[in-house]
Each structure stands twice: as C-alpha cells, then as structure tokens.
Amino acid sequence: MSELLSPQKRVLVIGGGVAGLTAALELSRMGVDTRLVEKGVFAGGHGAYLACKATDRCLKCNGCLVEDLLRTLSEERPFEIKLQTEIGSIGRKNGGFRAAFKTMPPVIDPEKCTRCGVCFEKCPPESKGMVLRAPSRHLRPYYAIDPHVWLGLDPDRRKRLESLCPEGAIDPNPTEMSWAWESDGLILATGFEPFDPGDKKAYRFERFENMITAEHLDMMLRERGRIHRVSDGRAPENVAFIQCVGSRDTALGHGFCSRICCGFALRMGLRLVHDDPGVEVTVFYMDIQNFGKDFDRYYHEAREKMRLVLGLPGDFYASEGDRIALSYYDEGAQRTVTGEFDMAVLSIGLMPGPANPFFRDNLDLVADEDGFLSLPGSADGLVLAGTIEGPLDVAESIAGAKAAAGRMAKYLGDRK
C-alpha cells in the first residue's frame, strides 16, 4: 500500500479517541504521513476510562480492545500526536486542506517525567486534583496538569507544585504555540459529548452524593478495582441503574437511542454481583436494546441475578444515611412504590460533540436533526469516523475507523 501512496501523502486526523487513533494507526502503517490532534491532555478519549466487566468469563465489554490499541501505539509510536491542541480555522486549499491550531505544551514534560508519582501523591491539599493521572499505563504522558488551570494559579501555588518534582519536569510558564498544517486528506473523529444529567432537572443530580454517572462508575472500578459510595467510601448493599438518561427523551429533543447504555448496565451489574454476591442490583429501563456481541447469553444471566424493572422512576428523594429513594410503578403490586438505594447510577446518553457545528459550517457537512454529522454527496478527501456520525460502541468505532482509513487510502491512491 505504501507504494500505491508514493510520493508520500499527508493526512490530518482530528480527535484522539478510539476512532481517531485507529484511523491514524491504519494510515501510518500504509506509509501515509499522519498527524493527529487532540484537545485533551491525554489521548484515548472516553474509551480509555472503560473498566473490564468480566466475571468468570469475558462479557465482550470491549474495554480490552481499547487497551490493546493503546499498547500498540505505545510500542510503535507510528505517528505524531499533538495534545492540548485547539483548532482555530479549517478549510479547503489547493485540492487539500489547511488547518490552523493553538497548542499548549505539557506542564509536565513527558520526556523528563519518570512516572514516580510524587506530584500526584503529595499534591498540596489546596491543589488536590490539579495533577491528573492517565487512565492507562500505556499512555504518554502518564501524569499531566491542565495548562489552562495551571496558568490561572497564583505564582506561589505553582512554585509549591513545581518543587515537588524531583526530576524538574514541571514547566512553570508554558507558552501557547500557533501553527498550521496542510494535508491531502482529513479525517474527523471528534467523538461525542456525555449527556450532562444536570440538564434533566427531575433527577436532582447535584443533590445526591451517591448518584453518579455510568462514566464515573467505570472510572471508579478502573482505578480502585471496586465500587464505593462517594459519601463514605462504603461498599453499597444495593444499587439502582437508571436507563435512557438524556437519550430517547423527546422532551429534551433527543429521540435517538445511545445504543451502549443497556449493555453497560447489564454487564456492569453482573460484574458487581460477581464481585459481591450479596449486593442487590436493580435496573430501571424503558426497553432492553440488544446491541453488541453475546447479548442474549448475558441478558438471560442478568434476569436471573438482577432485578429488571420496566419503567423509569418518577421522583427522587434524599433518604436517611445518604441513600436515595426512588418512586416507581410496580407492575406486580399494580401501584406506585418507593425503593431506597445506597447508590444510583445514571446511564447517560451519547450526545453530539460540541465542535460539530464548527465543522458543519466550515466544511459544508450535513447535520441530522439530532446534531450528528454526515458527508454531503461529494466530499473529496474528507472522511468521518466514529461517533461524530452517531452513537456507536467501541467495537463498531474501531471497525468503522479501519474502514474510514481504507476509504482515505483509496482516495489518496486514486489522486496520485
């Protein structure tokens, strides 16, 4: 394929999640000069925070697919990744594309950092949470500080944090850099935005310490290997999963299904019961969507080991001991009842990415009624990958990104 693309072509990939990384990896292996930009301090996107849901067997949650991808990138380092990079302008030029960016260099220099963890472990109380640790050991940098937050600190606080690093890897005054790049092709893989449950007032999300999102639960399990109540660190005795939070909600204008939420709740519930057979798991749902592999098998297992309640709770109240009381219709009792739970997990939906309008306007893309993007009839050199087009799970995103790289390679080969 590298001979097909000779002389060497250049492709810009925007978005450092699973889809963007996969597409960039595929293209670089074909001999394409590939550069990827990502706005966050770490690559990997939301997928990098997924926790393994395996019980006594694999439940096909796809978390290992992300880890395998990050491991490959760490070992091969096949293309350049620009982190902490914001796009200023983009458009077509000379049959290709030109984009202008602003990049903040890392506060913690990954070349000097030895991953000793001193900055993370000994961060002063007034700066707790300032130092971020990557969700995977395969990511580089492994420790980072958001430069925008860093530059907002007073000099004394910066100096205290800087003095913690035994390797002198913390830059007290990172300076923004402006740059531009021209490419023959462009892949947009900017992903999705998790629904903000604060936008759905009925949940009263900000009122309950022990009401968390599915994404928070994944992070908790990944970091600690177990779940716990936010309020007191205690293992919960019963957990409620509430489905369709933000999606399939016509009142919010979100009529679409986010596809991943049912599988998440059932797999995670089985993992919780496997780790602690005494925990009671209840899933409140509208209906169960059977996306993904091996669904029927773990669905029937979930029906045996968990309580599945058709219907979503109507009201949420604080209860004694930082518990959450939910009112819902019990079909067996033929009346509305109240249940109390140690934790409530909101299975939040996948919303269109906040940059979608920018790309729609600057690259003449088409937005559907929900805000996801698609290509017009003709879009030479421009390819979309991943959840910029709509909700997908990890396996679908990876498969779609490989196909996107293939389409890009064909375009570049035809253009020689």
Stockholm file with secondary structure:
# STOCKHOLM 1.0

chainA/1-416         MSELLSPQKRVLVIGGGVAGLTAALELSRMGVDTRLVEKGVFAGGHGAYLACKATDRCLKCNGCLVEDLLRTLSEERPFEIKLQTEIGSIGRKNGGFRAAFKTMPPVIDPEKCTRCGVCFEKCPPESKGMVLRAPSRHLRPYYAIDPHVWLGLDPDRRKRLESLCPEGAIDPNPTEMSWAWESDGLILATGFEPFDPGDKKAYRFERFENMITAEHLDMMLRERGRIHRVSDGRAPENVAFIQCVGSRDTALGHGFCSRICCGFALRMGLRLVHDDPGVEVTVFYMDIQNFGKDFDRYYHEAREKMRLVLGLPGDFYASEGDRIALSYYDEGAQRTVTGEFDMAVLSIGLMPGPANPFFRDNLDLVADEDGFLSLPGSADGLVLAGTIEGPLDVAESIAGAKAAAGRMAKYLGDRK
#=GR chainA/1-416 SS CTTTTCSCCEEEEECCSHHHHHHHHHHHHTTCEEEEECSSSSSSTGGGGCCCCCSSSCCCCSHHHHHHHHHHHHHHCCSEEECSEEEEEEEEETTEEEEEEEECCCSBCTTTCCCCCHHHHSCCGGGTTCEEECSSTTSSSSEEECHHHHHTSCHHHHHHHHHHCTTCCBCSSCCCEEEEEEESEEEECCCEEECCGGGSGGGCGGGCTTEEEHHHHHHHHHHHSSCCCTTTCCCCSEEEEEEEESSSBGGGTBCSCCSSHHHHHHHHHHHHHHHCTTCEEEEEESCCCCCSTTHHHHHHHHHHHSEEEESCCCEEEEETTTEEEEEEEETTTTEEEEEEESEEEEEECEEECTTHHHHHHHHTCEECTTSCEECCSCCTTEEECGGGSSCCCHHHHHHHHHHHHHHHHHHHHHTC
#=GC SS_cons         CTTTTCSCCEEEEECCSHHHHHHHHHHHHTTCEEEEECSSSSSSTGGGGCCCCCSSSCCCCSHHHHHHHHHHHHHHCCSEEECSEEEEEEEEETTEEEEEEEECCCSBCTTTCCCCCHHHHSCCGGGTTCEEECSSTTSSSSEEECHHHHHTSCHHHHHHHHHHCTTCCBCSSCCCEEEEEEESEEEECCCEEECCGGGSGGGCGGGCTTEEEHHHHHHHHHHHSSCCCTTTCCCCSEEEEEEEESSSBGGGTBCSCCSSHHHHHHHHHHHHHHHCTTCEEEEEESCCCCCSTTHHHHHHHHHHHSEEEESCCCEEEEETTTEEEEEEEETTTTEEEEEEESEEEEEECEEECTTHHHHHHHHTCEECTTSCEECCSCCTTEEECGGGSSCCCHHHHHHHHHHHHHHHHHHHHHTC
//
